[in-house]
Amino acid sequence: MELEEAAVIDGASRLGVLFRITLPLSLPGIVAVLVYAFVTTWNEFIFALCFATDSSVKTLPIGLVEFSTEFTTDWGAVMAASMVMTLPVALLFVAFQRLFVGGLTSGATKG
């Protein structure tokens, strides 16, 4: 609140306060929520299992289950598919790593 008041005293408009003060301070939290929502959606199993009736629209977690049968499991294929599933999430974390670290180390001080 004090940062917003200080920006208004310095001559910033309400929209300027939003884009120059509030949004940059809340950006690490917004990115964290977006990444968490992506990871949760990416790994969704039960919802996709219930609603993906056609084999052409199966998601990766559903396809991963098909490598296991009643008597055997193709562990090489399971590990390869798990790597393919993990890669986009890992790249997402690497891409936004600066924002995560910046959110942890930034203080709410002016200047």
N, CA, C and O atoms as CSV, one atom per row, in Angstrom:
chain,resi,resn,atom,element,x,y,z
A,1,MET,N,N,0.823,-1.182,0.000
A,1,MET,CA,C,0.000,0.000,0.000
A,1,MET,C,C,0.876,1.258,0.000
A,1,MET,O,O,0.583,2.231,-0.695
A,2,GLU,N,N,1.965,1.221,0.799
A,2,GLU,CA,C,2.826,2.395,0.881
A,2,GLU,C,C,3.525,2.673,-0.441
A,2,GLU,O,O,3.740,3.831,-0.801
A,3,LEU,N,N,3.882,1.612,-1.168
A,3,LEU,CA,C,4.524,1.803,-2.463
A,3,LEU,C,C,3.568,2.451,-3.458
A,3,LEU,O,O,3.970,3.318,-4.234
A,4,GLU,N,N,2.320,2.038,-3.435
A,4,GLU,CA,C,1.328,2.626,-4.330
A,4,GLU,C,C,1.092,4.091,-3.979
A,4,GLU,O,O,0.994,4.937,-4.868
A,5,GLU,N,N,1.002,4.388,-2.692
A,5,GLU,CA,C,0.813,5.772,-2.265
A,5,GLU,C,C,2.018,6.628,-2.641
A,5,GLU,O,O,1.866,7.778,-3.054
A,6,ALA,N,N,3.211,6.065,-2.494
A,6,ALA,CA,C,4.417,6.814,-2.856
A,6,ALA,C,C,4.460,7.075,-4.360
A,6,ALA,O,O,4.902,8.141,-4.789
A,7,ALA,N,N,4.010,6.128,-5.150
A,7,ALA,CA,C,3.978,6.326,-6.602
A,7,ALA,C,C,2.975,7.394,-6.988
A,7,ALA,O,O,3.236,8.181,-7.898
A,8,VAL,N,N,1.827,7.440,-6.314
A,8,VAL,CA,C,0.821,8.470,-6.593
A,8,VAL,C,C,1.371,9.838,-6.205
A,8,VAL,O,O,1.153,10.819,-6.917
A,9,ILE,N,N,2.072,9.909,-5.094
A,9,ILE,CA,C,2.673,11.183,-4.669
A,9,ILE,C,C,3.734,11.630,-5.672
A,9,ILE,O,O,3.890,12.825,-5.924
A,10,ASP,N,N,4.467,10.665,-6.247
A,10,ASP,CA,C,5.485,10.988,-7.247
A,10,ASP,C,C,4.895,11.347,-8.598
A,10,ASP,O,O,5.636,11.728,-9.504
A,11,GLY,N,N,3.574,11.238,-8.762
A,11,GLY,CA,C,2.924,11.680,-9.984
A,11,GLY,C,C,2.431,10.572,-10.901
A,11,GLY,O,O,2.048,10.845,-12.038
A,12,ALA,N,N,2.431,9.347,-10.441
A,12,ALA,CA,C,1.958,8.248,-11.290
A,12,ALA,C,C,0.435,8.188,-11.254
A,12,ALA,O,O,-0.187,8.463,-10.228
A,13,SER,N,N,-0.150,7.826,-12.387
A,13,SER,CA,C,-1.605,7.648,-12.430
A,13,SER,C,C,-1.952,6.277,-11.849
A,13,SER,O,O,-1.063,5.484,-11.541
A,14,ARG,N,N,-3.245,6.006,-11.703
A,14,ARG,CA,C,-3.669,4.713,-11.174
A,14,ARG,C,C,-3.240,3.573,-12.087
A,14,ARG,O,O,-2.816,2.517,-11.617
A,15,LEU,N,N,-3.352,3.790,-13.386
A,15,LEU,CA,C,-2.925,2.777,-14.342
A,15,LEU,C,C,-1.406,2.608,-14.311
A,15,LEU,O,O,-0.900,1.493,-14.436
A,16,GLY,N,N,-0.686,3.709,-14.147
A,16,GLY,CA,C,0.766,3.648,-14.016
A,16,GLY,C,C,1.192,2.895,-12.771
A,16,GLY,O,O,2.166,2.142,-12.803
A,17,VAL,N,N,0.472,3.090,-11.673
A,17,VAL,CA,C,0.759,2.357,-10.441
A,17,VAL,C,C,0.547,0.862,-10.655
A,17,VAL,O,O,1.331,0.034,-10.191
A,18,LEU,N,N,-0.529,0.537,-11.369
A,18,LEU,CA,C,-0.813,-0.868,-11.623
A,18,LEU,C,C,0.295,-1.522,-12.443
A,18,LEU,O,O,0.774,-2.600,-12.090
A,19,PHE,N,N,0.708,-0.872,-13.542
A,19,PHE,CA,C,1.687,-1.479,-14.438
A,19,PHE,C,C,3.125,-1.314,-13.981
A,19,PHE,O,O,3.969,-2.133,-14.346
A,20,ARG,N,N,3.440,-0.293,-13.199
A,20,ARG,CA,C,4.826,-0.058,-12.793
A,20,ARG,C,C,5.155,-0.560,-11.396
A,20,ARG,O,O,6.322,-0.814,-11.094
A,21,ILE,N,N,4.156,-0.709,-10.543
A,21,ILE,CA,C,4.420,-1.104,-9.155
A,21,ILE,C,C,3.768,-2.446,-8.826
A,21,ILE,O,O,4.456,-3.399,-8.461
A,22,THR,N,N,2.451,-2.520,-8.954
A,22,THR,CA,C,1.711,-3.691,-8.483
A,22,THR,C,C,2.010,-4.932,-9.323
A,22,THR,O,O,2.312,-5.993,-8.777
A,23,LEU,N,N,1.928,-4.805,-10.628
A,23,LEU,CA,C,2.146,-5.970,-11.493
A,23,LEU,C,C,3.564,-6.524,-11.395
A,23,LEU,O,O,3.708,-7.741,-11.278
A,24,PRO,N,N,4.621,-5.712,-11.436
A,24,PRO,CA,C,5.961,-6.294,-11.284
A,24,PRO,C,C,6.190,-6.971,-9.933
A,24,PRO,O,O,6.917,-7.961,-9.854
A,25,LEU,N,N,5.579,-6.448,-8.875
A,25,LEU,CA,C,5.744,-7.081,-7.568
A,25,LEU,C,C,4.970,-8.393,-7.465
A,25,LEU,O,O,5.389,-9.309,-6.758
A,26,SER,N,N,3.839,-8.483,-8.169
A,26,SER,CA,C,3.040,-9.697,-8.087
A,26,SER,C,C,3.346,-10.692,-9.196
A,26,SER,O,O,2.788,-11.789,-9.199
A,27,LEU,N,N,4.217,-10.342,-10.138
A,27,LEU,CA,C,4.526,-11.209,-11.265
A,27,LEU,C,C,5.092,-12.571,-10.858
A,27,LEU,O,O,4.678,-13.571,-11.444
A,28,PRO,N,N,6.009,-12.675,-9.896
A,28,PRO,CA,C,6.474,-14.010,-9.499
A,28,PRO,C,C,5.352,-14.897,-8.959
A,28,PRO,O,O,5.345,-16.100,-9.223
A,29,GLY,N,N,4.426,-14.343,-8.225
A,29,GLY,CA,C,3.301,-15.129,-7.733
A,29,GLY,C,C,2.366,-15.564,-8.841
A,29,GLY,O,O,1.863,-16.687,-8.832
A,30,ILE,N,N,2.133,-14.680,-9.795
A,30,ILE,CA,C,1.269,-15.016,-10.930
A,30,ILE,C,C,1.908,-16.117,-11.765
A,30,ILE,O,O,1.222,-17.048,-12.189
A,31,VAL,N,N,3.207,-16.024,-12.004
A,31,VAL,CA,C,3.907,-17.052,-12.780
A,31,VAL,C,C,3.895,-18.382,-12.033
A,31,VAL,O,O,3.720,-19.433,-12.648
A,32,ALA,N,N,4.079,-18.348,-10.723
A,32,ALA,CA,C,4.050,-19.585,-9.938
A,32,ALA,C,C,2.688,-20.267,-10.043
A,32,ALA,O,O,2.615,-21.489,-10.175
A,33,VAL,N,N,1.624,-19.496,-9.985
A,33,VAL,CA,C,0.284,-20.066,-10.118
A,33,VAL,C,C,0.066,-20.627,-11.514
A,33,VAL,O,O,-0.523,-21.698,-11.660
A,34,LEU,N,N,0.528,-19.926,-12.542
A,34,LEU,CA,C,0.379,-20.419,-13.907
A,34,LEU,C,C,1.149,-21.717,-14.125
A,34,LEU,O,O,0.635,-22.638,-14.761
A,35,VAL,N,N,2.359,-21.803,-13.613
A,35,VAL,CA,C,3.154,-23.025,-13.765
A,35,VAL,C,C,2.512,-24.169,-12.996
A,35,VAL,O,O,2.458,-25.294,-13.493
A,36,TYR,N,N,2.027,-23.898,-11.797
A,36,TYR,CA,C,1.360,-24.937,-11.007
A,36,TYR,C,C,0.098,-25.424,-11.718
A,36,TYR,O,O,-0.164,-26.627,-11.743
A,37,ALA,N,N,-0.672,-24.530,-12.287
A,37,ALA,CA,C,-1.878,-24.924,-13.017
A,37,ALA,C,C,-1.519,-25.744,-14.252
A,37,ALA,O,O,-2.207,-26.714,-14.571
A,38,PHE,N,N,-0.444,-25.363,-14.952
A,38,PHE,CA,C,-0.013,-26.130,-16.118
A,38,PHE,C,C,0.406,-27.536,-15.720
A,38,PHE,O,O,0.013,-28.507,-16.367
A,39,VAL,N,N,1.201,-27.655,-14.659
A,39,VAL,CA,C,1.672,-28.977,-14.230
A,39,VAL,C,C,0.498,-29.841,-13.785
A,39,VAL,O,O,0.455,-31.031,-14.097
A,40,THR,N,N,-0.440,-29.266,-13.070
A,40,THR,CA,C,-1.609,-30.017,-12.622
A,40,THR,C,C,-2.438,-30.490,-13.809
A,40,THR,O,O,-2.899,-31.632,-13.825
A,41,THR,N,N,-2.630,-29.639,-14.789
A,41,THR,CA,C,-3.395,-30.004,-15.967
A,41,THR,C,C,-2.634,-31.013,-16.826
A,41,THR,O,O,-3.232,-31.942,-17.369
A,42,TRP,N,N,-1.342,-30.836,-16.948
A,42,TRP,CA,C,-0.523,-31.715,-17.769
A,42,TRP,C,C,-0.554,-33.157,-17.234
A,42,TRP,O,O,-0.549,-34.108,-18.015
A,43,ASN,N,N,-0.584,-33.313,-15.930
A,43,ASN,CA,C,-0.537,-34.637,-15.322
A,43,ASN,C,C,-1.920,-35.185,-14.968
A,43,ASN,O,O,-2.017,-36.189,-14.263
A,44,GLU,N,N,-2.962,-34.562,-15.430
A,44,GLU,CA,C,-4.320,-35.008,-15.128
A,44,GLU,C,C,-4.561,-36.410,-15.697
A,44,GLU,O,O,-4.321,-36.660,-16.878
A,45,PHE,N,N,-5.034,-37.309,-14.849
A,45,PHE,CA,C,-5.250,-38.687,-15.276
A,45,PHE,C,C,-6.727,-39.071,-15.245
A,45,PHE,O,O,-7.273,-39.518,-16.254
A,46,ILE,N,N,-7.362,-38.902,-14.120
A,46,ILE,CA,C,-8.742,-39.375,-13.948
A,46,ILE,C,C,-9.698,-38.634,-14.878
A,46,ILE,O,O,-10.546,-39.262,-15.512
A,47,PHE,N,N,-9.576,-37.321,-14.969
A,47,PHE,CA,C,-10.455,-36.532,-15.832
A,47,PHE,C,C,-10.301,-36.964,-17.286
A,47,PHE,O,O,-11.292,-37.141,-17.995
A,48,ALA,N,N,-9.054,-37.134,-17.726
A,48,ALA,CA,C,-8.818,-37.556,-19.106
A,48,ALA,C,C,-9.289,-38.988,-19.332
A,48,ALA,O,O,-9.783,-39.305,-20.414
A,49,LEU,N,N,-9.150,-39.845,-18.352
A,49,LEU,CA,C,-9.590,-41.228,-18.486
A,49,LEU,C,C,-11.105,-41.319,-18.638
A,49,LEU,O,O,-11.615,-42.155,-19.384
A,50,CYS,N,N,-11.813,-40.455,-17.928
A,50,CYS,CA,C,-13.279,-40.483,-17.990
A,50,CYS,C,C,-13.813,-39.913,-19.297
A,50,CYS,O,O,-14.784,-40.439,-19.840
A,51,PHE,N,N,-13.211,-38.865,-19.807
A,51,PHE,CA,C,-13.799,-38.137,-20.927
A,51,PHE,C,C,-13.141,-38.391,-22.276
A,51,PHE,O,O,-13.713,-38.021,-23.301
A,52,ALA,N,N,-11.969,-39.005,-22.318
A,52,ALA,CA,C,-11.309,-39.289,-23.593
A,52,ALA,C,C,-11.732,-40.679,-24.055
A,52,ALA,O,O,-11.078,-41.671,-23.732
A,53,THR,N,N,-12.812,-40.749,-24.800
A,53,THR,CA,C,-13.315,-42.043,-25.244
A,53,THR,C,C,-12.670,-42.513,-26.534
A,53,THR,O,O,-12.582,-43.718,-26.769
A,54,ASP,N,N,-12.221,-41.604,-27.365
A,54,ASP,CA,C,-11.593,-41.947,-28.632
A,54,ASP,C,C,-10.082,-42.073,-28.437
A,54,ASP,O,O,-9.486,-41.273,-27.715
A,55,SER,N,N,-9.466,-43.053,-29.061
A,55,SER,CA,C,-8.027,-43.264,-28.874
A,55,SER,C,C,-7.186,-42.147,-29.496
A,55,SER,O,O,-6.015,-41.996,-29.149
A,56,SER,N,N,-7.762,-41.366,-30.403
A,56,SER,CA,C,-6.986,-40.288,-31.029
A,56,SER,C,C,-6.852,-39.060,-30.122
A,56,SER,O,O,-6.033,-38.184,-30.401
A,57,VAL,N,N,-7.625,-38.979,-29.065
A,57,VAL,CA,C,-7.559,-37.814,-28.171
A,57,VAL,C,C,-7.031,-38.174,-26.788
A,57,VAL,O,O,-7.205,-37.401,-25.845
A,58,LYS,N,N,-6.399,-39.314,-26.650
A,58,LYS,CA,C,-5.851,-39.701,-25.352
A,58,LYS,C,C,-4.674,-38.809,-24.989
A,58,LYS,O,O,-3.895,-38.403,-25.851
A,59,THR,N,N,-4.560,-38.517,-23.730
A,59,THR,CA,C,-3.439,-37.709,-23.251
A,59,THR,C,C,-2.251,-38.617,-22.942
A,59,THR,O,O,-2.378,-39.841,-22.968
A,60,LEU,N,N,-1.104,-38.020,-22.652
A,60,LEU,CA,C,0.095,-38.807,-22.377
A,60,LEU,C,C,-0.032,-39.702,-21.143
A,60,LEU,O,O,0.407,-40.851,-21.199
A,61,PRO,N,N,-0.612,-39.237,-20.030
A,61,PRO,CA,C,-0.756,-40.161,-18.900
A,61,PRO,C,C,-1.625,-41.375,-19.220
A,61,PRO,O,O,-1.356,-42.470,-18.725
A,62,ILE,N,N,-2.652,-41.201,-20.032
A,62,ILE,CA,C,-3.485,-42.331,-20.414
A,62,ILE,C,C,-2.709,-43.275,-21.332
A,62,ILE,O,O,-2.811,-44.494,-21.200
A,63,GLY,N,N,-1.942,-42.718,-22.253
A,63,GLY,CA,C,-1.116,-43.545,-23.130
A,63,GLY,C,C,-0.031,-44.278,-22.366
A,63,GLY,O,O,0.364,-45.375,-22.760
A,64,LEU,N,N,0.458,-43.698,-21.286
A,64,LEU,CA,C,1.491,-44.329,-20.477
A,64,LEU,C,C,0.980,-45.602,-19.824
A,64,LEU,O,O,1.739,-46.556,-19.647
A,65,VAL,N,N,-0.281,-45.627,-19.468
A,65,VAL,CA,C,-0.878,-46.805,-18.836
A,65,VAL,C,C,-0.943,-47.972,-19.816
A,65,VAL,O,O,-0.902,-49.131,-19.401
A,66,GLU,N,N,-1.042,-47.681,-21.095
A,66,GLU,CA,C,-1.168,-48.744,-22.088
A,66,GLU,C,C,0.106,-49.566,-22.255
A,66,GLU,O,O,0.072,-50.615,-22.898
A,67,PHE,N,N,1.226,-49.119,-21.695
A,67,PHE,CA,C,2.449,-49.906,-21.752
A,67,PHE,C,C,2.445,-51.049,-20.747
A,67,PHE,O,O,3.294,-51.938,-20.814
A,68,SER,N,N,1.505,-51.034,-19.824
A,68,SER,CA,C,1.392,-52.092,-18.825
A,68,SER,C,C,0.213,-52.992,-19.181
A,68,SER,O,O,-0.893,-52.525,-19.455
A,69,THR,N,N,0.480,-54.286,-19.168
A,69,THR,CA,C,-0.587,-55.253,-19.384
A,69,THR,C,C,-0.753,-56.081,-18.120
A,69,THR,O,O,-0.154,-55.784,-17.086
A,70,GLU,N,N,-1.561,-57.107,-18.212
A,70,GLU,CA,C,-1.820,-57.927,-17.028
A,70,GLU,C,C,-0.574,-58.679,-16.578
A,70,GLU,O,O,-0.368,-58.875,-15.380
A,71,PHE,N,N,0.254,-59.098,-17.522
A,71,PHE,CA,C,1.374,-59.962,-17.180
A,71,PHE,C,C,2.747,-59.315,-17.335
A,71,PHE,O,O,3.726,-59.818,-16.784
A,72,THR,N,N,2.839,-58.224,-18.065
A,72,THR,CA,C,4.152,-57.637,-18.313
A,72,THR,C,C,4.049,-56.117,-18.437
A,72,THR,O,O,2.977,-55.562,-18.677
A,73,THR,N,N,5.179,-55.479,-18.270
A,73,THR,CA,C,5.284,-54.035,-18.438
A,73,THR,C,C,6.527,-53.737,-19.261
A,73,THR,O,O,7.612,-54.228,-18.950
A,74,ASP,N,N,6.379,-52.952,-20.289
A,74,ASP,CA,C,7.511,-52.544,-21.121
A,74,ASP,C,C,8.176,-51.333,-20.459
A,74,ASP,O,O,7.827,-50.186,-20.740
A,75,TRP,N,N,9.139,-51.611,-19.576
A,75,TRP,CA,C,9.729,-50.554,-18.767
A,75,TRP,C,C,10.528,-49.558,-19.596
A,75,TRP,O,O,10.588,-48.377,-19.252
A,76,GLY,N,N,11.133,-50.010,-20.665
A,76,GLY,CA,C,11.864,-49.088,-21.529
A,76,GLY,C,C,10.941,-48.055,-22.149
A,76,GLY,O,O,11.265,-46.868,-22.193
A,77,ALA,N,N,9.796,-48.507,-22.624
A,77,ALA,CA,C,8.822,-47.586,-23.207
A,77,ALA,C,C,8.214,-46.683,-22.142
A,77,ALA,O,O,7.946,-45.509,-22.396
A,78,VAL,N,N,7.998,-47.230,-20.951
A,78,VAL,CA,C,7.449,-46.418,-19.858
A,78,VAL,C,C,8.416,-45.302,-19.497
A,78,VAL,O,O,8.001,-44.159,-19.309
A,79,MET,N,N,9.698,-45.621,-19.399
A,79,MET,CA,C,10.688,-44.605,-19.036
A,79,MET,C,C,10.862,-43.574,-20.150
A,79,MET,O,O,11.035,-42.388,-19.870
A,80,ALA,N,N,10.818,-44.012,-21.405
A,80,ALA,CA,C,10.938,-43.073,-22.517
A,80,ALA,C,C,9.730,-42.129,-22.564
A,80,ALA,O,O,9.889,-40.925,-22.763
A,81,ALA,N,N,8.541,-42.673,-22.382
A,81,ALA,CA,C,7.333,-41.840,-22.381
A,81,ALA,C,C,7.325,-40.907,-21.174
A,81,ALA,O,O,6.860,-39.772,-21.274
A,82,SER,N,N,7.833,-41.371,-20.040
A,82,SER,CA,C,7.915,-40.503,-18.855
A,82,SER,C,C,8.868,-39.342,-19.095
A,82,SER,O,O,8.624,-38.227,-18.634
A,83,MET,N,N,9.946,-39.600,-19.811
A,83,MET,CA,C,10.881,-38.516,-20.154
A,83,MET,C,C,10.227,-37.507,-21.077
A,83,MET,O,O,10.409,-36.300,-20.914
A,84,VAL,N,N,9.464,-37.995,-22.048
A,84,VAL,CA,C,8.762,-37.092,-22.964
A,84,VAL,C,C,7.738,-36.263,-22.191
A,84,VAL,O,O,7.531,-35.092,-22.508
A,85,MET,N,N,7.100,-36.849,-21.192
A,85,MET,CA,C,6.125,-36.110,-20.394
A,85,MET,C,C,6.786,-35.083,-19.485
A,85,MET,O,O,6.218,-34.020,-19.232
A,86,THR,N,N,7.979,-35.391,-18.994
A,86,THR,CA,C,8.660,-34.518,-18.047
A,86,THR,C,C,9.347,-33.339,-18.725
A,86,THR,O,O,9.485,-32.277,-18.119
A,87,LEU,N,N,9.770,-33.507,-19.949
A,87,LEU,CA,C,10.543,-32.491,-20.644
A,87,LEU,C,C,9.844,-31.133,-20.755
A,87,LEU,O,O,10.482,-30.124,-20.450
A,88,PRO,N,N,8.577,-31.040,-21.169
A,88,PRO,CA,C,7.947,-29.709,-21.242
A,88,PRO,C,C,7.839,-29.013,-19.888
A,88,PRO,O,O,7.992,-27.795,-19.801
A,89,VAL,N,N,7.580,-29.775,-18.845
A,89,VAL,CA,C,7.479,-29.178,-17.515
A,89,VAL,C,C,8.844,-28.663,-17.062
A,89,VAL,O,O,8.942,-27.572,-16.501
A,90,ALA,N,N,9.888,-29.441,-17.304
A,90,ALA,CA,C,11.235,-29.002,-16.940
A,90,ALA,C,C,11.638,-27.752,-17.714
A,90,ALA,O,O,12.235,-26.836,-17.149
A,91,LEU,N,N,11.313,-27.709,-19.005
A,91,LEU,CA,C,11.623,-26.517,-19.802
A,91,LEU,C,C,10.839,-25.296,-19.318
A,91,LEU,O,O,11.347,-24.176,-19.353
A,92,LEU,N,N,9.619,-25.512,-18.873
A,92,LEU,CA,C,8.816,-24.413,-18.333
A,92,LEU,C,C,9.453,-23.848,-17.065
A,92,LEU,O,O,9.522,-22.630,-16.895
A,93,PHE,N,N,9.917,-24.725,-16.178
A,93,PHE,CA,C,10.575,-24.263,-14.963
A,93,PHE,C,C,11.879,-23.542,-15.275
A,93,PHE,O,O,12.193,-22.541,-14.631
A,94,VAL,N,N,12.640,-24.024,-16.241
A,94,VAL,CA,C,13.888,-23.359,-16.620
A,94,VAL,C,C,13.606,-21.984,-17.211
A,94,VAL,O,O,14.323,-21.021,-16.940
A,95,ALA,N,N,12.550,-21.901,-18.025
A,95,ALA,CA,C,12.220,-20.626,-18.659
A,95,ALA,C,C,11.816,-19.568,-17.637
A,95,ALA,O,O,12.136,-18.391,-17.802
A,96,PHE,N,N,11.122,-19.978,-16.591
A,96,PHE,CA,C,10.632,-19.014,-15.600
A,96,PHE,C,C,11.451,-19.020,-14.314
A,96,PHE,O,O,11.012,-18.472,-13.303
A,97,GLN,N,N,12.623,-19.624,-14.336
A,97,GLN,CA,C,13.461,-19.701,-13.149
A,97,GLN,C,C,13.846,-18.319,-12.633
A,97,GLN,O,O,13.885,-18.096,-11.423
A,98,ARG,N,N,14.127,-17.398,-13.541
A,98,ARG,CA,C,14.523,-16.054,-13.128
A,98,ARG,C,C,13.411,-15.369,-12.331
A,98,ARG,O,O,13.680,-14.661,-11.360
A,99,LEU,N,N,12.165,-15.586,-12.747
A,99,LEU,CA,C,11.056,-14.969,-12.026
A,99,LEU,C,C,10.860,-15.601,-10.653
A,99,LEU,O,O,10.542,-14.901,-9.692
A,100,PHE,N,N,11.044,-16.916,-10.551
A,100,PHE,CA,C,10.912,-17.566,-9.251
A,100,PHE,C,C,11.966,-17.057,-8.278
A,100,PHE,O,O,11.654,-16.710,-7.139
A,101,VAL,N,N,13.206,-17.015,-8.729
A,101,VAL,CA,C,14.291,-16.543,-7.873
A,101,VAL,C,C,14.126,-15.073,-7.566
A,101,VAL,O,O,14.371,-14.639,-6.440
A,102,GLY,N,N,13.710,-14.296,-8.561
A,102,GLY,CA,C,13.482,-12.875,-8.334
A,102,GLY,C,C,12.365,-12.618,-7.337
A,102,GLY,O,O,12.429,-11.664,-6.562
A,103,GLY,N,N,11.359,-13.449,-7.352
A,103,GLY,CA,C,10.262,-13.307,-6.390
A,103,GLY,C,C,10.691,-13.634,-4.983
A,103,GLY,O,O,10.165,-13.062,-4.029
A,104,LEU,N,N,11.641,-14.550,-4.832
A,104,LEU,CA,C,12.127,-14.897,-3.516
A,104,LEU,C,C,13.067,-13.841,-2.946
A,104,LEU,O,O,13.101,-13.612,-1.737
A,105,THR,N,N,13.830,-13.202,-3.833
A,105,THR,CA,C,14.870,-12.286,-3.341
A,105,THR,C,C,14.472,-10.821,-3.381
A,105,THR,O,O,15.158,-9.983,-2.796
A,106,SER,N,N,13.376,-10.493,-4.059
A,106,SER,CA,C,13.024,-9.074,-4.168
A,106,SER,C,C,12.355,-8.595,-2.886
A,106,SER,O,O,11.585,-9.318,-2.253
A,107,GLY,N,N,12.664,-7.386,-2.532
A,107,GLY,CA,C,12.016,-6.767,-1.399
A,107,GLY,C,C,11.019,-5.748,-1.892
A,107,GLY,O,O,11.088,-5.303,-3.037
A,108,ALA,N,N,10.112,-5.385,-1.047
A,108,ALA,CA,C,9.107,-4.398,-1.421
A,108,ALA,C,C,9.573,-3.024,-0.978
A,108,ALA,O,O,8.917,-2.355,-0.179
A,109,THR,N,N,10.711,-2.616,-1.507
A,109,THR,CA,C,11.249,-1.304,-1.170
A,109,THR,C,C,11.304,-0.451,-2.421
A,109,THR,O,O,11.451,-0.963,-3.531
A,110,LYS,N,N,11.188,0.810,-2.238
A,110,LYS,CA,C,11.216,1.734,-3.365
A,110,LYS,C,C,12.669,1.964,-3.791
A,110,LYS,O,O,13.559,2.160,-2.963
A,111,GLY,N,N,12.875,1.934,-5.117
A,111,GLY,CA,C,14.204,2.242,-5.643
A,111,GLY,C,C,15.013,1.112,-5.928
A,111,GLY,O,O,16.149,1.264,-6.375
